[in-house]
Amino acid sequence: MDTPAPASPLPPRYPVAIIGAGALGLSFAARLAQAGNTAVIARDGERARSLRRGIPVGGRLLRLDVFGAEETPEADWVIVLVKTGDTAAAAATAMAMRPKGVLSLQNGLVEALLPTAGPALTVGQGVTTEGAYRDAHGVHPSGAGETLLPPGFETLAALLVAAGFVARIEPDIAQARLAKLLVNAAINPLAALFRVPNGALLNPPHRLLLDTLVREALPVLQAHGLALDEAAALARVHGVATATAGNRASMLQDILAGRRTEIDAITGVLLRMPTPAGVALPTHQALHTLVRTIEQAAPDSRGG
């Protein structure tokens, strides 16, 4: 029988902590840990103990400082990378870490990560096009992306750059979030339904549906402030699919694992937005229905 790995010793305070021990969270943590002390917060102590035994990331076996949500250390900056349905629990965990700032890099539009945060705490949502997936052999980073942070996160941006990320402060982060929603709403459901990596969506027969999703969503997002025309919107989505060609979208990973997806936090958000007169989203509605049907039939459809 394996001897349980001892708990990681607590330093006085971590510079950075990642809440979320999924593929992307572990990929971020692995790179940050090469540059300095980094904590990973898993859903519970059992999961933390398992991960402390070692996890292959990018072909290397890494032993990270992993803690259960009930045993969190303190940290200066907390990055939230959990499914949107787990946001409230992650917010409570983040507050227990007494941070200077909490940054969501989740999918969708997280409007109220920490609604009770005080003026001394910096809270915001950025966007990232980093990709990673997990299989029986470990975590596989897939495609070098860019991470954009709101003003106020300059120190965290510098830590990310020091760890090798392409990261910067984006003054108009609301614009970037709308563009990310466009990308997610086009790529994630299609990848999940066709069970293909992102790059395959650029080829027939998927390309027609991909471009249809972009064209349908664009007038809605433009009405909410997205400053992209059709050519730029298509180029943005195609560019992300190209840069993350080998990545398995998060929604695909969830479908394959029989887990609840983030379809309501991505396509659902788009469908709930007020639409300009005469604008309809039939393709997005159809994909939302299809993904929800598959999700509800999964054995773990109620899980997170």
C-alpha positions in Angstrom: 0.0 0.0 0.0 1.3 3.5 -0.9 2.3 5.6 2.1 0.4 8.9 1.9 2.6 11.8 0.9 3.2 14.3 3.7 1.5 17.6 3.5 3.6 20.3 1.9 5.4 22.6 4.5 3.7 25.9 4.7 5.9 28.9 3.8 4.9 32.2 5.5 2.9 33.2 2.4 2.8 32.1 -1.3 3.3 34.7 -4.0 0.7 32.9 -6.2 -2.0 30.2 -5.6 -4.1 28.4 -8.2 -7.6 27.4 -7.2 -8.5 24.5 -9.5 -6.6 21.3 -10.0 -7.9 20.5 -13.5 -5.8 20.3 -16.6 -5.4 24.1 -17.1 -4.9 24.8 -13.4 -2.1 22.2 -13.1 -0.6 23.5 -16.3 -0.5 27.1 -15.0 0.8 25.9 -11.6 3.6 23.8 -13.2 5.0 26.7 -15.0 4.6 29.2 -12.1 6.3 26.7 -9.7 9.5 26.8 -11.8 9.8 30.5 -11.1 8.8 30.5 -7.4 6.7 29.0 -4.7 3.2 28.3 -6.0 0.2 26.7 -4.2 -2.4 24.6 -5.9 -5.8 24.3 -4.2 -7.7 21.0 -5.0 -11.3 20.3 -4.1 -10.5 18.4 -1.0 -7.7 16.8 1.1 -8.0 13.4 -0.6 -7.5 14.9 -4.0 -4.6 17.0 -2.7 -2.9 14.0 -1.2 -3.2 12.1 -4.5 -1.7 15.0 -6.5 1.2 15.5 -4.0 2.4 12.0 -5.0 3.2 13.5 -8.4 1.5 14.4 -11.6 3.0 14.2 -15.2 2.8 17.7 -16.8 4.2 18.1 -20.3 6.0 14.8 -20.0 7.7 15.6 -16.6 6.7 14.2 -13.3 6.1 17.1 -11.0 5.4 17.3 -7.3 3.6 20.5 -6.6 2.5 22.1 -3.3 -1.1 21.0 -3.3 -3.7 21.6 -0.5 -7.3 20.8 0.0 -9.8 23.6 0.1 -10.2 23.1 3.9 -6.4 23.6 4.5 -5.5 26.6 2.4 -2.3 28.6 3.0 -2.1 32.3 2.6 -1.2 33.8 -0.8 -0.7 37.2 -2.3 -2.4 36.6 -5.6 -5.0 33.9 -6.3 -6.0 32.7 -9.8 -9.3 31.0 -10.1 -9.5 28.2 -12.7 -12.5 26.2 -11.7 -15.7 25.4 -13.5 -18.1 28.3 -13.4 -20.5 26.2 -11.3 -17.9 26.1 -8.6 -17.3 29.8 -8.5 -19.0 30.5 -5.2 -17.0 27.8 -3.4 -13.8 29.1 -5.0 -14.5 32.6 -3.9 -14.9 31.5 -0.3 -11.7 29.6 -0.5 -9.9 32.6 -2.0 -11.1 34.9 0.8 -9.7 32.4 3.4 -6.2 32.9 1.8 -6.2 36.6 2.7 -5.0 37.7 -0.7 -4.2 41.1 -2.2 -6.1 40.1 -5.4 -8.2 37.4 -6.9 -8.2 36.9 -10.7 -10.7 34.7 -12.5 -9.5 33.1 -15.7 -12.7 31.1 -16.1 -14.8 30.7 -19.1 -18.0 32.7 -19.5 -18.6 36.1 -17.9 -18.1 35.9 -14.1 -19.7 39.1 -13.0 -19.6 38.7 -9.2 -16.6 36.6 -8.2 -16.4 38.1 -4.7 -19.5 40.3 -4.2 -18.5 41.1 -0.6 -14.9 42.0 -1.3 -13.6 45.2 0.4 -11.8 48.1 -1.2 -8.4 46.7 -0.2 -8.9 43.6 -2.4 -8.4 43.7 -6.2 -10.9 41.4 -7.9 -11.4 40.9 -11.6 -11.8 38.5 -14.6 -9.1 38.2 -17.2 -8.9 36.0 -20.3 -6.5 33.3 -21.4 -6.1 31.3 -24.6 -3.7 28.9 -23.0 -4.8 25.3 -23.5 -4.3 22.0 -21.7 -6.0 18.6 -21.5 -5.6 15.6 -19.3 -5.6 11.9 -20.2 -4.4 8.7 -18.5 -0.8 9.8 -19.1 -1.1 13.1 -17.3 -1.6 16.8 -18.2 -0.6 18.0 -21.7 -0.2 21.8 -22.3 -1.5 22.4 -25.9 -0.9 25.6 -27.7 0.9 28.7 -26.4 -1.8 31.4 -25.8 -2.0 34.8 -24.3 -3.3 35.9 -20.9 -4.8 39.3 -20.4 -5.3 40.8 -17.0 -7.4 43.8 -15.9 -5.7 46.9 -14.5 -4.6 46.4 -10.9 -3.0 43.1 -11.5 0.4 44.4 -12.7 2.3 42.4 -10.1 0.6 39.2 -11.0 1.2 39.9 -14.7 4.9 40.3 -14.0 4.9 37.0 -12.1 3.3 35.3 -15.1 5.8 36.8 -17.5 8.7 35.6 -15.3 7.3 32.1 -15.5 7.3 32.2 -19.3 3.7 33.2 -20.0 2.7 35.7 -22.6 0.8 38.0 -20.3 -0.1 41.7 -20.1 -2.5 44.2 -18.7 -5.4 45.0 -21.0 -7.0 48.3 -20.2 -10.2 47.4 -22.0 -10.7 44.0 -20.4 -14.5 44.1 -21.0 -13.7 44.0 -24.8 -11.3 41.1 -24.3 -13.9 39.2 -22.3 -16.5 39.6 -25.0 -14.1 38.4 -27.7 -13.2 35.4 -25.5 -16.9 34.6 -25.2 -17.2 34.6 -29.0 -14.3 32.2 -29.3 -15.6 29.9 -26.6 -19.2 29.9 -28.0 -17.9 29.0 -31.4 -15.2 26.4 -30.6 -16.3 24.6 -27.4 -19.7 23.2 -28.3 -18.6 22.0 -31.8 -15.4 20.4 -30.4 -17.6 18.6 -27.8 -20.2 17.4 -30.2 -17.9 16.2 -32.9 -15.3 15.0 -30.4 -12.4 16.5 -32.2 -9.4 18.8 -31.2 -9.8 22.5 -31.9 -7.7 22.5 -35.1 -10.1 20.0 -36.8 -12.9 22.6 -36.7 -11.1 24.6 -39.4 -11.6 21.8 -41.9 -14.8 20.5 -43.7 -17.4 19.7 -42.6 -16.9 21.5 -39.3 -15.7 24.8 -40.8 -19.1 25.8 -42.1 -20.7 25.4 -38.7 -17.8 27.2 -36.9 -18.2 30.3 -39.2 -22.0 30.2 -38.9 -21.7 30.3 -35.1 -19.4 33.3 -35.3 -21.7 35.2 -37.7 -24.8 34.5 -35.6 -23.2 35.6 -32.3 -21.5 38.7 -33.7 -24.4 41.1 -33.9 -25.4 40.3 -30.3 -21.9 40.8 -28.9 -21.4 44.0 -31.0 -24.6 45.3 -29.4 -22.9 44.8 -26.0 -19.7 46.6 -27.1 -17.6 44.1 -29.0 -15.6 46.2 -31.6 -14.9 43.5 -34.2 -16.3 43.4 -37.7 -17.1 40.0 -39.3 -13.7 39.6 -40.9 -11.9 40.4 -37.7 -14.2 38.1 -35.7 -13.6 35.2 -38.0 -9.9 35.8 -37.9 -9.9 35.8 -34.1 -11.7 32.5 -33.9 -9.6 30.9 -36.6 -6.5 32.2 -35.0 -7.3 30.6 -31.6 -8.3 27.3 -33.3 -4.9 27.3 -35.1 -2.9 28.3 -32.0 -4.6 25.5 -30.0 -4.9 23.0 -32.8 -4.0 20.0 -30.7 -6.0 21.0 -27.7 -9.1 19.2 -26.5 -11.5 22.0 -25.5 -12.7 22.0 -21.9 -16.2 21.1 -23.0 -14.9 18.1 -25.0 -13.0 16.9 -21.9 -16.1 17.2 -19.8 -18.2 15.2 -22.3 -15.6 12.5 -22.6 -15.4 12.2 -18.8 -19.2 12.2 -18.4 -19.1 15.5 -16.4 -21.3 18.5 -16.4 -20.2 21.0 -19.0 -20.0 24.8 -19.0 -22.5 25.1 -21.8 -24.8 27.3 -19.7 -21.9 29.6 -18.8 -20.8 29.9 -22.4 -23.6 29.4 -24.9 -26.2 30.0 -22.2 -24.8 33.4 -21.4 -24.9 34.3 -25.1 -28.5 33.1 -25.4 -29.6 35.2 -22.4 -28.1 38.4 -23.7 -30.7 40.9 -25.0 -30.6 40.7 -28.8 -31.0 43.4 -31.4 -34.3 43.4 -33.3 -34.4 40.8 -36.0 -31.4 38.9 -34.7 -31.8 35.2 -33.9 -29.4 32.5 -32.7 -30.8 29.2 -34.0 -27.5 27.4 -34.4 -26.4 28.3 -30.9 -29.7 27.3 -29.5 -29.5 23.9 -31.3 -26.0 23.3 -30.0 -27.0 24.3 -26.5 -29.9 21.7 -26.6 -27.6 19.0 -28.0 -24.9 19.4 -25.4 -27.4 19.6 -22.6 -29.1 16.4 -23.9 -25.7 14.5 -23.9 -24.8 16.0 -20.5 -28.1 14.9 -18.9 -27.6 11.3 -20.2 -24.1 11.0 -18.7 -23.7 9.0 -15.5 -22.0 11.9 -13.7 -24.2 14.6 -15.2 -24.7 16.2 -11.8 -21.1 16.3 -10.9 -18.7 19.3 -11.2 
